[in-house]
């Protein structure tokens, strides 16, 4: 399989951590791919009409996106513990945890585009503040939930690593640890997992 | 159950059409909810930390989001044809069709915010053009796929109605029909379905 990705993309990281946690990384060739919302990568557009990463090309030649679809597909290929319960409340709890982290990442990426890509004179502070409220809301939920997280490392934990790692990478000045001590403690321990180390943005 | 929604939200519409198609609308109270990315609805923030709609409150009191999670949950509650195949290539085809339409809607909503919410002097044309490329890419795929769509009305078709209905609602000047004749013909027929009529933005 091929995974179009780059090291800075937190959604690509979700798929990359997932593959490593489930013992699938030997079967996946990672293809470093440049993306920008204002400078379309025409090669990537042939793989995904939304011109986004990650995209997984399966051994059957199917193109899968977004990151949630990729993780659920990869979850059918391994013999370890399933990350996505097949039914019932546990399934929807997992999907909800994923949606929470995806939403925080969407907001953080919009902040990144606003503050690093958009010309300085066109930036809008209310937009940033609105997106930061969403990130803060998600972090508050994670701060509570992390207190009861077991040692397992499934979608909730993978999602949290992607969110917190991205905040450290792009917005260290927001100092999320100051107001989220439980999460900071959990993240310190999670950060030494091989899958997390191997996928950390440079 | 309660569904936080408003008539202008295409993601809320996805859940609302789904509920009607599967005979579940009698069990769902729709709660009209104002949202703005720069003027947070604090009541909504208590239901969904991402401060977005749709949110479904189940009979057990769980809060479900986003629209894909809601549709998959509703799919467990009815006795009609399942919209989400339980496994195999058909499942990932369905999830991919949903991801395609969700991505087009994300891009269209960003265009809407840029052109209607952001102060005039802060708008960035390259951003709009970049998002329009994503929408165009998705429409090209739908134009091809619609030629072989059967009469069924499942995730691909619900997603397409939400995308095309939103373009008509917010961007009629883009005239998507001019370059997508197959899709225009399909949409003309789809537009008279009761679930589509009942959820059309005013």
Interface residues (C-beta under 8 A of the other chain):
Chain A: X36 X37 X38 X39 X40 X45 X48 X49 X50 X51 X52 X60 X62 X63 X64 X65 X66 X68 X69 X72 X73 X76 X86 X87 X89 X92 X95 X96 X99 X100 X102 X103 X104 X106 X107 X113 X118 X119 X121 X122 X123 X124 X126 X127 X129 X130 X131 X133 X134 X137 X138 X140 X141
Chain B: X36 X37 X38 X39 X40 X45 X48 X49 X50 X51 X52 X60 X62 X63 X64 X65 X66 X68 X69 X72 X73 X76 X86 X87 X89 X92 X95 X96 X99 X100 X102 X103 X104 X106 X107 X113 X118 X119 X121 X122 X123 X124 X126 X127 X129 X130 X131 X133 X134 X137 X138 X140 X141
